[in-house]
Amino acid sequence: MTGHKKSIVYQIWPRSFCDSNGDGIGDLNGIRSKLDHLQNLGVDLLWLSPVYASPDTDYGYDISDYYAIHPDFGTMADFDALLSEAEAHGIGLVMDLVANHTSDQHAWFQAALQDKSSKYRDYYIFRPGKDGKAPNNWMSFFGGSAWQKDEKSGEYYLTTFTPHQCDLNWENDDLRKDVYDMMRFWLDKGVKGFRMDVINTIKKPADFPDKDPEKKGLQFPGELICDLEGVHDFLKEMHREVLEPYACFTVGEGAMTGQASVIRYTKPENKELEMMFQFDLALLGCGELGKFDFRKFYRWSISDFKRTIDAWQRAMQEDGGWVGNYLSNHDQPRQVSRFGDDKRFRRESAKALGLLNLTLRGTPFIYQGEEIGMTNCRLGESEWKDYEAINTYSLLQSMMHLPKIIARRVIQNMTRDNARTPVQWNAEKNAGFTAGTPWLKVNPNYMEVNLAAESRPGGVADFYKKAVALRKAHDVLTYGTYAPVDFENKRVVAYTRADETETLLIAINLTGKAAAARLPEAEGTCLLGTHGAREYAASLRLAPFEGAVFKLR
């Protein structure tokens, strides 16, 4: 029972967390000013989305200098002060490691462009064209060709995300050494570890073949770039060189990664990563091409939701894998809008979903604003900031031939901007986020939905604090077994967490209608309820979005 499995991890999107200097952009000193809130919530680790120097074509995930702080967020001295004060609050910092690609403004890439004989040319993936076109028919994750042309040499370089994010060549020994040196720089400062961005794509096929060559147009490469065998060799080396000596916290993000791969990445004896995220829950109701693939019309049922959770819980438990559990983050819509009811039962569904996340097997991740039940903000087309949203809006019209009104609805439903609106601290101007003009629109519901209101008895933040404390007080919620209960129930998700000392039963109604659950014949004591304490009964009737944790005897 070592490592960081028991940690409560809180993700901060720095640009939208808290602005300390009135420029409308969240910053490191703003985060420092809220450490008391995070400590009171019970947070152990803060995962900072990228704060490195960047031209921001993908808001920090296009890094131009791994050793520098983006001026929008402050200085290295501000970072050091945050690190120190967080430690004093009992909270460790986790950096976002973006090692699949750099910005095209990074010094390595600029040197690669300027001199074809530079050693940095091989830090990236350059290939000659084919028949006057790109080397293959790969489409990037964000749409459009995955290749950009270097006009000076006539060769093409790989960009599997935005055209400004240039893929690194992990086959190069010097590149890997430089990445490991960079990781040690931050670890020597005192950070506790890394969230690893699209880490399962760092290995590329040697021959860069076409995907589905018989099909016309660009094709998404999928399995040609995700979870290739060599990824494990790279991660074992990273573990040996950096992660193990520093006893790092690690969580990997893996595009399109299935259960077998996550198990392989995270089994302790494999010496790769501590935990991984899974995307099956986030992509419920989406087509095979991802969250903007509307062909299933985003339709899903509570039964679908339960089956997804159950499949991952069982697979990890049976084969020794470990996941980081989440219901929203900087890349996904707000959980209350996605899986709950952001209107009539906003507060109730926020509590219910929080209870679910904090009682499943795996390490819970809380995304900023979840603890107050923040919702999606319906942004107009002119208000979108995210490259993915803007580019996909165009592609939905040009490639999928969607009318503008339908394409706009698809984007508004799933855009990453939904999760990136400023955190709502109070009912004052701009929700207390900034004294200036916010970089992105503040959700108009901040007068009602804010930390000050939700910290009162019965509020979402008040409940989250109790749910976090419950998890910390009961090791069974981290290490205990998972077993589903009343699995065929179409409204209630129920399960036990058990070990040799105690059995807890969790029952949560995930609908806006009252629902009955069939539970084991036993005696039980309610440890926590979204609607207050409940008496245990084998036939339990739950109010809309009501959830409770019982200790069985």
Protein Blocks (a to p, Z undefined) as FASTA:
>chain_A
ZZjllpccddddfklmpcckonopacfklmmmmmmmmmmnopabdcdddfbdcehlngoi
acfbfkbccfklopfklmmmmmmmmmmnopacdddddfkbccfkbmklmmmmmpmkbmkl
mmpccdddeehiafblcdcfkgpjfbdcdfknopacddfbbfklccddfkbmklmmmmmm
mmmmmmmnopabdcdehkllmpccfklpaehklbgcjddfklmmgopaklmmmmmmmmmm
mmmmnopacddddehiafklmmmmmmmklopafbdcdfklmmgoiafkbjklmknoopac
fklmmmmmmmmmmmmmmnopacdddfbdfkbccfklmmmcfklmmmmmmmmmmmmmmmcg
cjddddehklnopacddddfklpmbfklmmmmmmmmmmnopafklmmmmmmmmgmklmmg
ccdfblcehhlmambdcfbdcdfklmmncfklmmpghiaklmmmmmmmmmmmmmklmmmc
cddehklpckbccdddddfkbccdddddfbfbdcdddddddddddfbdfkbpadddfbdc
ddehiacddddZZ
